[in-house]
């Protein structure tokens, strides 16, 4: 889904949306148009209006947020395919789509469990980027050279 579609929409809240912004920057360099939706109102409007030529990535650590679950239900009802990145503890959320990637949470490390999930989330987005850049390395190098040339002129 990610390599096929030009448009990627990331639905996430709080720190997950900040990591989504990081992913947006990376994926923009491999010819993707990426938006991060962290505002509840925009998340809902996206679920009503998104087209099938978009890849939707929904990120939720525990999958308990009622608003995000409602957004998922709308996407399912509209038959819009989407990918969920969550933890193994988010059973209700992960059952709503066949496309689930799991971030890591170690409950035994109370003070580190959030950070471990965020590191694994960043890693998953890094993997997406690595796969996409390797699919068309020549084009990626051309874009990077053009970006570097323009950026250096402006500096």
N, C-alpha and C positions, 0 to 999 in steps of 0.2 A: 504493500500500500504506500509506503513512504517513497520508494524509488519511482513508482508509477505516477503519482500525483505531484503536480507542481506546487499546489497550495497545501500548507500544513497549518492546522489550527490546534494550539495547545490550550487545554482548559485546566487550570490549576489555581490554587489559592496559596497565599502566604509564601513561605520559602520555596515551595514547589514551583510557584510562578516565577520566582527569581531565577531558579535553575532553568526554567522554561525560556526566560529571556536570554540566558547564556546559550541555550540550544538554538534559539532563533538567530543569534549572531553567527553561530557555526554553520547552520544549515543554509543561511542566506548566501554563504560563500560557495555553496554547491548547487546554485541555481534553483533554490526553493524560495517561495514567498511564505514567510512564517509570521503568524500573529499569535500572541499570547493573550488569552482571555482570563483575567483575574477578577474582573468585576462581575458580580452575580447577575446584574441586569444584562450585560453583554453576553454572558455565558448562555442565558436563557434565549436571547434573541438569536444567537448563533444556532442553537439547537433547532429553532423554528425555521431558519432560513438557509442553512448550509446546503450546498449541492454535493452530489456524489463524487465530484471530481476533486474533493478536498480529502485529505487525511486528517482525521480527528484523533488527537492523543489526549486522553484524560488522565490526569495524575492525582492520586489521592492515597495518602499513606495508609489510612485505616478503612477507607470506603464507608464511613459512617455519616458523612455530611449529607443531610436530607436534600439540600438543594442540588448537589452534584448527582445524587441518585435520581432525582427528578429529571435532570438534564439527560442522563443516560437513558431513562425510560422514553423520553421524547425521541432521542436518536434511534432507539430500537424500533419504536412505533413507525418512524419515518423510513425505516430500513436503510439508515445511513451507517455504513461500517465504521467502526472506531476501535482504537487500541487503548487498553487501560494499562497503566503502570501503577502498581500498588504493592502491598505486602501480602504475605500468605494469610494474614489475619482478616483481610477484607473479603470474606467469603461471599457476602451478599452482592458486592460490586463485581467480583471476578466471575460470578455465575451469569452475569448479564451479557457477556460477549465471549466469543471463542478466542479473541486476540488479547491475551494477558501476558504481561511481563512482570516479574516479581522483583521488587527491590528488597533489600535485606533489612531485617530488624532483629536485633538480639535483645530480647527482653531481660536477659540476665545482666546486661550492662545498662542499667536504668539511665545513667547520666550520658551515655553515648548512643542510645538507640536512635534518636532522631538524626544525629550526625551520620551514623552508619547508613541510614536510609538515604539521606541526601547525597552521600558519596556514591552509593550504588545508582541513584537516579542520574547523577552527572555521568557516571560511567556508561550507562545505557545510552544516553544521548551522544557521548563520545563514540560509542560503537556505531550508532546510526551514521554519524558523520564520516567515520573511517570507511564504512561500507560504501557510502554514496560517493566519496571522493575517489575511491579505488575503481568504481564503475566507469568513470570517465576521467582518468587522470590527466590526459592532455587538455581537455576543456577546463578542468579545475586549475591547472597551471596557468593557462591563458588568462582566466579570470583573476587569479592571484597577481599575475604580472601587471595586468591593467589596473587593478586596485592599488597596488604598490606604486605604480607610476603616477596615478592621479593623487593619491594620498601624499606622496613626496612633493609634488608640485604645490599642494596647498599648505604644506608645513613651513 
